[in-house]
């Protein structure tokens, strides 16, 4: 079995590991670089997004830009926890070399963490809202917000009802742990 890689790129926060792996620049450049490498290697990709029309639009954009790109499949990200086994089997049967998962956090991280080895996918990436940006459904923050680390706030302003709990309730536990650790030192 291949050693699987699981990185997360959600179009808002950009872990340095991804920058080092795929080069500097905004998510669109990283995705382009990854797609170029994938197309040259004639690897098969599978795409998962929350809504089928979003993932279909992204796949159409990828195919238009990279004619040799082979698509192993696409599907929506709506499934119940009891269906995860069948989703995992569907992905394994498609034999993708690269898996892009654009479903909400923490669902994508939990799904990939639990099933990545079972799917036998060499490379999986949680891409969060990047597909929505690529498809033109969501705007990226102005460059100054991206560079200063406030893209999350721009995203919150775009979808306050949906993002309030994520940023101002769920993340408070992290900040409490961070403050607690800083006080120890």
C-alpha positions in Angstrom: 0.0 0.0 0.0 1.3 3.5 -0.9 2.0 5.9 1.9 -0.9 8.4 1.9 -0.4 12.1 2.3 -3.2 14.3 3.9 -2.7 18.0 3.7 -5.4 20.7 4.2 -5.8 23.8 2.0 -9.0 25.6 2.6 -8.5 28.9 0.7 -8.4 30.8 4.0 -5.5 29.5 6.1 -2.4 28.2 4.2 -0.3 25.9 6.2 3.4 26.4 5.5 3.9 22.7 4.6 1.7 23.3 1.5 3.7 26.4 0.6 6.9 24.4 0.8 5.4 21.5 -1.1 3.7 23.4 -3.9 5.5 26.7 -4.0 4.5 30.2 -2.8 1.5 32.1 -4.0 -2.3 32.1 -3.6 -4.4 28.9 -3.6 -5.2 29.2 -7.3 -1.4 29.0 -8.1 -1.0 26.0 -5.8 -3.9 24.3 -7.3 -2.6 25.1 -10.8 0.8 23.7 -10.0 -0.7 20.6 -8.6 -3.0 20.2 -11.6 0.0 20.7 -14.0 2.0 18.0 -12.2 -1.0 15.7 -12.2 -1.7 16.2 -15.9 1.9 15.5 -16.8 1.9 12.3 -14.8 -1.5 11.3 -16.3 -2.8 10.6 -12.8 -6.5 10.1 -12.1 -8.3 12.5 -9.8 -11.5 12.3 -7.8 -13.3 15.4 -6.6 -15.8 15.7 -3.7 -17.7 18.9 -3.0 -20.7 19.8 -1.0 -23.0 20.4 -3.9 -22.8 18.4 -7.2 -23.1 21.5 -9.4 -20.1 23.1 -7.7 -17.9 20.1 -8.1 -19.1 19.6 -11.7 -18.1 23.2 -12.5 -14.7 22.8 -11.0 -14.1 19.6 -12.9 -15.1 21.3 -16.1 -12.6 24.1 -15.4 -9.9 21.6 -14.7 -10.6 19.7 -17.9 -10.6 22.9 -20.0 -7.3 24.0 -18.6 -5.7 20.5 -18.7 -6.9 18.4 -21.6 -4.9 15.3 -20.5 -6.4 15.3 -17.0 -8.1 12.0 -16.2 -11.1 12.2 -13.9 -11.7 9.2 -11.7 -15.0 10.5 -10.5 -16.9 13.3 -8.7 -19.6 13.3 -6.2 -21.5 15.5 -3.8 -20.4 15.7 -0.2 -23.8 14.9 1.3 -23.8 11.6 3.1 -24.8 10.3 6.5 -22.2 8.9 8.8 -23.6 5.4 8.2 -22.9 5.8 4.5 -19.2 6.6 5.0 -18.2 2.9 4.3 -19.9 2.9 0.9 -18.4 6.3 0.0 -15.0 4.9 1.0 -15.6 1.9 -1.3 -16.7 4.1 -4.1 -13.5 6.1 -3.9 -11.3 2.9 -3.6 -13.0 1.4 -6.7 -12.4 4.6 -8.7 -8.6 4.2 -7.9 -7.8 7.9 -7.9 -4.2 8.9 -7.4 -5.3 12.3 -6.0 -8.4 13.0 -4.0 -9.7 16.5 -3.5 -12.3 16.8 -0.7 -14.2 20.1 -0.5 -16.6 19.6 2.4 -16.9 21.5 5.6 -14.5 21.4 8.5 -14.1 19.4 10.6 -16.0 16.8 8.5 -13.4 16.5 5.8 -10.5 16.1 8.3 -12.4 13.5 10.3 -13.4 11.6 7.1 -9.9 11.6 5.7 -8.3 10.8 9.1 -10.6 7.8 9.6 -10.7 6.4 6.0 -7.7 7.5 4.1 -5.8 4.2 4.5 -8.9 2.2 3.5 -9.3 4.2 0.3 -5.7 3.4 -0.8 -5.3 7.0 -2.3 -1.6 8.1 -2.5 -2.5 11.8 -2.0 -5.6 13.4 -0.5 -6.2 17.1 0.1 -9.0 18.8 2.0 -9.5 21.9 -0.1 -12.4 23.6 1.9 -13.7 26.6 0.1 -11.1 26.7 -2.7 -13.4 25.0 -5.2 -16.0 27.8 -4.6 -13.3 30.4 -5.3 -12.1 28.6 -8.4 -15.7 28.3 -9.7 -16.4 32.0 -9.0 -19.0 31.3 -6.4 -17.1 33.0 -3.6 -14.8 36.0 -3.7 -11.3 35.9 -2.1 -10.4 38.6 0.3 -8.5 41.6 -0.8 -4.7 41.0 -1.0 -4.0 43.0 2.1 -6.3 40.8 4.1 -4.8 37.7 2.7 -1.3 38.8 3.6 -2.2 40.0 7.1 -4.0 36.8 8.0 -7.5 38.3 8.0 -9.0 36.3 5.1 -11.0 34.3 7.7 -12.7 37.5 8.7 -13.6 38.4 5.1 -15.1 34.9 4.8 -17.0 35.5 8.0 -18.4 38.8 6.6 -19.6 36.9 3.5 -21.4 34.2 5.5 -21.9 35.4 9.0 -24.7 33.0 10.0 -22.8 29.9 8.8 -19.3 31.0 10.0 -20.2 32.6 13.4 -20.2 29.3 15.3 -17.0 28.1 13.6 -15.0 31.2 14.4 -16.5 32.6 17.5 -17.7 29.5 19.4 -15.8 26.4 18.3 -12.5 28.2 18.0 -12.8 29.7 21.5 -11.7 26.4 23.0 -8.4 26.7 21.0 -7.8 30.2 22.3 -8.5 29.1 25.8 -5.9 26.4 25.5 -3.5 28.8 23.9 -3.9 31.3 26.7 -3.6 28.6 29.3 -0.3 27.4 27.8 1.0 31.0 27.4 0.3 31.6 31.1 2.3 28.5 32.1 5.4 30.0 30.6 
